[in-house]
Amino acid sequence: MEGGGELRRWDELIPDALGLIFSSLSLQERLTIIPGVCKAWGRAVTGPYCWQEIDIEEWSNQCRRELIDQMLEMLIRRSDGSVRKIRVANISNDSILSFIADHAGSLQKLQLPRSEISDSIVEHVSGRLSNISFLDLSYCSKIGAPALEAIGKNCKSLVGLRRAMHPLDVGDKVCQDDEAHAIATTMCKLKHLELAYLLLTTEGVLELLSNCRELEFLDVRGCWEVSLEEKFLKENFLGLKVLGPHVNDCYEWNGWDICSDYSDSSTFEAWEQMEAEIDDYDLYDDGSFDGLSDDVQSLGDGSFDGLSNDEQSLEDLDLR
C-alpha cells in the first residue's frame, strides 16, 4: 500500500472498538447477524460496549410479555454494569425493576412506559437509581404519589420526568394532585415535565410551578380542570413553554377509539417544535427493524423462531 500504511483485518480489531461500531446497529442485527460472521465479531457483540444503550421498546410493544424480562436481563448482563440508557415497555412485574437497580449502576435514562410496577418496588429500589437524569413512567397505572416521592428523594440528578396517562386509566380516580405535590416537593431541579391527562387542578399545577423554578417545558394536555392564563405565565414564569391543557387530540372525550395521537395539525406542529428543543433527551429514537434482508426473522413478532431450526431460545442467544 502506498505511503507505507498497513490495512488491518476487521476481525483483528480489538473487541472494544468492534463493540462501539456494532452498537449503532439494530437489535436484530446484533443478535442474529453479527454473531454468524466470525468468532471475533461474536465475542465483541456479547461485550459491554455493544450494550451501553438498550432500546427494545418497539420490540417489547409487539412481543409476548413473558419474553421481555428474559431479553432485558440478558442484555443488561452483557452490559456488565455500563448501560446508560434503558428503554422498554410492558414489563409485567416488580422483579425486573429490582434487577435493573442491582445491575445497572451507571444508568442515566430509564423509560418504562405501560409497565406493571408497584409503589412498593419503586420505593424499595429508588435509592439504587440515584444517577437517573430522565425517567419515563407513562401509563404505569399501579404507581402513584408514593413512588414519585421516593424517586424525588433519591434521584437528585433528575431533570426530566414523563408521567403521562391515558384517560381510561384514570377514570376511577377523583384527583391526582397528590402526585403533583410529590413532584413539587422533591423534584425541584426538573426542566422537562409531562403530565398529560392526569386529573390535576389549577392549584396542583401552581404548586409545581412555584417549586420547580428551573422548569422549561410543561405538558398538561388533557388536564381539563387546569386553567393557566397566558399573561400570568409570561409575567411569572418567563421562558416556560406550556402545552395544553386544551388541545384537540386522540383523547378528547368524543374520539378516544378512532383518531390518532396527533389528529389536529396545530398539535402536531407543537410536538414537532418540542421534539427539536428536547432532542437531547432522545425521546423519539427510531427503533425500527426496517431494511433488513428477507431471510432474517423479525424479533418484532414476539418469538425467536428462525434463529435456528430448533427454535433457539433466549438462553441459547449467548453468542458463543
C-alpha positions as CSV (number, residue, x, y, z in Angstrom):
1,M,0.0,0.0,0.0
2,E,1.3,3.5,-0.9
3,G,2.7,5.6,1.9
4,G,3.8,2.6,4.0
5,G,0.3,2.2,5.6
6,E,-1.0,-1.2,6.5
7,L,-4.5,-2.5,6.1
8,R,-5.9,-4.2,9.2
9,R,-8.4,-7.0,9.0
10,W,-11.8,-6.3,10.6
11,D,-11.6,-9.4,12.7
12,E,-8.3,-8.2,14.1
13,L,-9.8,-5.0,15.6
14,I,-9.9,-5.0,19.4
15,P,-13.3,-6.1,20.8
16,D,-13.9,-2.7,22.4
17,A,-13.7,-1.0,19.0
18,L,-15.9,-3.6,17.4
19,G,-18.4,-3.2,20.2
20,L,-18.7,0.5,19.7
21,I,-19.2,0.0,15.9
22,F,-21.8,-2.7,16.4
23,S,-23.7,-0.5,18.9
24,S,-25.0,1.6,16.1
25,L,-26.7,-1.5,14.5
26,S,-30.3,-2.6,15.2
27,L,-31.2,-5.0,17.9
28,Q,-31.9,-7.7,15.4
29,E,-28.6,-7.3,13.5
30,R,-26.6,-7.5,16.7
31,L,-28.4,-10.7,17.9
32,T,-28.9,-12.6,14.7
33,I,-26.5,-11.4,12.0
34,I,-23.2,-10.3,13.6
35,P,-22.6,-13.5,15.7
36,G,-22.6,-15.5,12.5
37,V,-19.9,-13.5,10.7
38,C,-16.9,-14.8,12.6
39,K,-15.8,-15.7,16.2
40,A,-14.2,-12.4,16.8
41,W,-17.4,-10.5,16.0
42,G,-19.4,-13.0,18.0
43,R,-17.2,-12.3,21.1
44,A,-17.4,-8.5,20.5
45,V,-21.2,-8.4,20.3
46,T,-21.5,-10.1,23.7
47,G,-19.3,-7.4,25.3
48,P,-20.4,-4.4,27.3
49,Y,-19.5,-1.8,24.6
50,C,-22.4,-3.1,22.4
51,W,-25.0,-2.6,25.1
52,Q,-24.4,0.8,26.8
53,E,-27.8,1.8,25.4
54,I,-30.6,-0.8,25.4
55,D,-33.6,0.3,23.4
56,I,-36.1,-2.5,22.9
57,E,-39.4,-0.5,23.2
58,E,-40.7,-1.2,19.8
59,W,-39.9,-4.9,20.1
60,S,-41.4,-5.1,23.6
61,N,-44.7,-3.5,22.3
62,Q,-45.2,-6.4,19.9
63,C,-43.8,-9.5,21.6
64,R,-45.2,-11.8,24.2
65,R,-44.7,-10.4,27.7
66,E,-43.0,-13.4,29.1
67,L,-40.1,-12.8,26.7
68,I,-39.5,-9.2,27.7
69,D,-37.9,-9.9,31.1
70,Q,-35.6,-12.6,29.7
71,M,-34.4,-10.4,26.8
72,L,-33.8,-7.4,29.1
73,E,-31.9,-9.5,31.7
74,M,-29.7,-11.0,29.0
75,L,-28.8,-7.6,27.5
76,I,-28.2,-5.9,30.9
77,R,-25.8,-8.8,31.9
78,R,-23.9,-8.2,28.7
79,S,-23.6,-4.5,29.5
80,D,-21.6,-5.6,32.7
81,G,-22.9,-2.6,34.6
82,S,-22.1,0.0,31.9
83,V,-25.6,0.5,30.4
84,R,-26.5,4.2,30.5
85,K,-30.0,4.1,28.9
86,I,-32.8,1.5,29.0
87,R,-36.0,1.9,27.0
88,V,-38.5,-0.9,27.3
89,A,-42.3,-1.2,27.6
90,N,-44.7,-3.6,29.2
91,I,-42.6,-5.2,31.9
92,S,-45.0,-7.3,33.8
93,N,-43.7,-7.5,37.3
94,D,-41.6,-5.8,40.0
95,S,-38.7,-8.2,39.9
96,I,-37.3,-6.8,36.6
97,L,-37.1,-3.3,38.1
98,S,-35.2,-4.7,41.0
99,F,-32.9,-6.5,38.6
100,I,-32.2,-3.2,36.7
101,A,-31.4,-1.4,40.0
102,D,-29.0,-4.2,41.0
103,H,-27.1,-4.5,37.7
104,A,-27.2,-1.0,36.1
105,G,-25.3,1.3,38.4
106,S,-24.3,3.7,35.5
107,L,-27.9,4.1,34.3
108,Q,-28.9,7.7,33.4
109,K,-32.1,7.4,31.4
110,L,-34.8,4.9,32.2
111,Q,-38.0,4.6,30.2
112,L,-40.6,2.0,31.3
113,P,-44.0,3.0,29.7
114,R,-47.0,0.8,30.2
115,S,-45.3,-1.3,32.8
116,E,-46.9,-3.2,35.7
117,I,-44.7,-1.9,38.5
118,S,-45.9,-1.0,42.0
119,D,-45.3,1.8,44.5
120,S,-43.6,-0.6,46.9
121,I,-40.9,-1.8,44.5
122,V,-40.1,1.8,43.4
123,E,-39.8,2.9,47.0
124,H,-37.5,-0.1,47.6
125,V,-35.1,0.4,44.7
126,S,-35.1,4.1,44.0
127,G,-32.0,4.6,46.2
128,R,-30.1,2.4,43.8
129,L,-31.1,4.5,40.8
130,S,-29.6,7.8,42.1
131,N,-27.9,8.6,38.8
132,I,-31.1,8.8,36.8
133,S,-31.5,12.1,34.9
134,F,-34.5,11.2,32.8
135,L,-37.4,8.9,33.8
136,D,-40.5,7.8,31.8
137,L,-43.3,6.2,33.9
138,S,-46.1,7.0,31.5
139,Y,-49.2,4.7,31.6
140,C,-47.9,2.9,34.7
141,S,-51.3,2.8,36.4
142,K,-50.2,0.9,39.5
143,I,-47.9,3.6,40.9
144,G,-48.8,7.0,42.3
145,A,-47.6,9.7,44.7
146,P,-45.6,7.3,47.0
147,A,-43.4,6.1,44.1
148,L,-42.9,9.6,42.8
149,E,-41.9,10.9,46.2
150,A,-39.4,8.1,46.6
151,I,-37.9,8.9,43.2
152,G,-37.6,12.6,44.0
153,K,-35.9,12.0,47.4
154,N,-33.3,9.6,45.9
155,C,-32.8,10.7,42.3
156,K,-31.3,14.2,42.8
157,S,-29.9,14.3,39.2
158,L,-33.4,14.0,37.7
159,V,-34.2,16.8,35.2
160,G,-36.8,15.1,33.0
161,L,-39.9,13.2,34.0
162,R,-42.6,11.8,31.8
163,R,-45.8,10.8,33.7
164,A,-48.5,10.9,31.0
165,M,-51.6,8.8,31.3
166,H,-54.5,7.5,29.2
167,P,-57.9,8.9,30.2
168,L,-59.3,5.4,30.6
169,D,-56.5,4.6,33.2
170,V,-57.5,7.5,35.5
171,G,-61.3,7.1,35.1
172,D,-61.7,5.7,38.6
173,K,-59.7,8.4,40.3
174,V,-61.1,11.7,41.7
175,C,-57.9,13.8,41.8
176,Q,-54.2,13.3,41.4
177,D,-52.9,16.5,43.0
178,D,-51.1,14.2,45.4
179,E,-48.8,13.3,42.5
180,A,-48.2,16.9,41.7
181,H,-47.4,17.6,45.3
182,A,-44.9,14.7,45.4
183,I,-43.2,16.1,42.4
184,A,-43.2,19.7,43.6
185,T,-41.7,18.9,47.0
186,T,-39.0,16.5,45.9
187,M,-38.0,17.3,42.2
188,C,-37.2,21.0,42.3
189,K,-34.5,20.7,39.6
190,L,-36.8,19.4,36.9
191,K,-36.5,21.1,33.5
192,H,-38.9,18.9,31.5
193,L,-42.2,17.6,32.9
194,E,-45.0,15.7,31.1
195,L,-48.3,15.2,33.0
196,A,-50.8,14.8,30.1
197,Y,-54.2,13.5,31.2
198,L,-53.6,13.4,34.9
199,L,-56.5,14.6,37.0
200,L,-54.9,17.7,38.2
201,T,-56.3,21.1,39.4
202,T,-55.0,24.6,38.9
203,E,-53.8,24.6,42.5
204,G,-51.8,21.4,41.9
205,V,-50.1,22.8,38.9
206,L,-49.4,26.2,40.5
207,E,-47.6,24.3,43.3
208,L,-45.5,22.6,40.7
209,L,-44.6,25.9,39.1
210,S,-43.8,27.6,42.4
211,N,-41.4,24.9,43.5
212,C,-39.8,23.8,40.2
213,R,-38.4,27.1,39.2
214,E,-36.0,25.6,36.6
215,L,-38.8,24.1,34.6
216,E,-38.6,24.9,30.9
217,F,-41.3,22.7,29.5
218,L,-44.6,21.5,31.0
219,D,-47.2,19.2,29.3
220,V,-50.6,19.4,30.8
221,R,-52.7,18.4,27.8
222,G,-56.0,16.9,28.8
223,C,-55.8,18.2,32.4
224,W,-59.2,19.7,32.0
225,E,-59.5,21.3,35.5
226,V,-56.4,23.3,35.0
227,S,-56.6,27.0,34.0
228,L,-53.4,28.9,33.2
229,E,-53.7,32.4,31.8
230,E,-51.0,33.2,29.2
231,K,-50.5,36.7,30.7
232,F,-49.9,35.2,34.2
233,L,-47.4,32.7,32.8
234,K,-45.4,35.3,30.9
235,E,-45.3,37.6,33.9
236,N,-44.3,35.0,36.4
237,F,-42.6,32.1,34.5
238,L,-40.6,33.7,31.7
239,G,-39.1,31.1,29.4
240,L,-41.5,28.3,30.4
241,K,-43.3,26.6,27.5
242,V,-46.6,25.0,28.3
243,L,-48.5,22.5,26.2
244,G,-52.2,22.3,27.0
245,P,-54.4,21.9,28.8
246,H,-56.9,22.3,25.9
247,V,-55.5,20.6,22.9
248,N,-57.5,18.5,20.4
249,D,-56.0,15.1,20.1
250,C,-57.0,11.4,20.3
251,Y,-58.0,11.6,23.9
252,E,-60.8,14.1,23.5
253,W,-63.9,12.7,25.2
254,N,-65.7,12.1,21.9
255,G,-63.0,10.3,20.0
256,W,-60.8,8.1,22.1
257,D,-61.1,5.0,20.0
258,I,-60.9,6.3,16.5
259,C,-58.3,9.0,16.0
260,S,-54.5,9.2,16.0
261,D,-52.3,10.8,18.7
262,Y,-51.8,14.0,16.7
263,S,-55.0,14.4,14.7
264,D,-55.0,18.2,15.0
265,S,-52.5,19.9,12.7
266,S,-51.6,22.6,15.3
267,T,-51.0,19.9,17.9
268,F,-48.6,18.1,15.6
269,E,-46.7,21.3,14.9
270,A,-46.4,21.9,18.6
271,W,-45.0,18.5,19.2
272,E,-42.6,18.8,16.2
273,Q,-41.2,22.0,17.7
274,M,-40.9,20.4,21.2
275,E,-39.1,17.4,19.7
276,A,-36.4,19.7,18.2
277,E,-36.0,21.5,21.5
278,I,-35.6,18.5,23.7
279,D,-33.7,16.3,21.3
280,D,-31.0,15.7,24.0
281,Y,-33.4,13.5,25.9
282,D,-33.6,11.1,22.9
283,L,-37.4,10.8,23.5
284,Y,-38.2,9.9,19.9
285,D,-35.5,7.4,18.9
286,D,-36.4,5.2,15.9
287,G,-36.0,1.6,17.0
288,S,-37.5,0.0,13.8
289,F,-36.1,-3.1,12.1
290,D,-36.9,-1.9,8.6
291,G,-34.5,-2.6,5.8
292,L,-33.2,-6.0,6.9
293,S,-33.0,-8.8,4.5
294,D,-36.0,-11.1,4.0
295,D,-34.2,-14.2,5.3
296,V,-33.8,-12.7,8.7
297,Q,-36.7,-13.4,11.1
298,S,-38.0,-10.3,12.8
299,L,-37.8,-10.1,16.6
300,G,-40.9,-8.0,16.5
301,D,-43.3,-10.9,16.0
302,G,-42.7,-11.9,19.7
303,S,-40.8,-15.1,19.0
304,F,-37.3,-16.2,18.2
305,D,-38.3,-18.7,15.5
306,G,-35.8,-18.7,12.7
307,L,-32.7,-18.1,14.8
308,S,-32.1,-21.8,14.3
309,N,-34.0,-24.8,13.1
310,D,-34.9,-25.9,16.6
311,E,-36.4,-22.6,17.7
312,Q,-33.3,-21.3,19.6
313,S,-34.3,-19.9,23.0
314,L,-33.2,-16.8,24.7
315,E,-30.7,-18.7,26.8
316,D,-29.1,-20.0,23.6
317,L,-28.6,-16.5,22.4
318,D,-25.3,-16.3,24.4
319,L,-23.4,-15.8,21.1
320,R,-20.8,-18.3,21.9
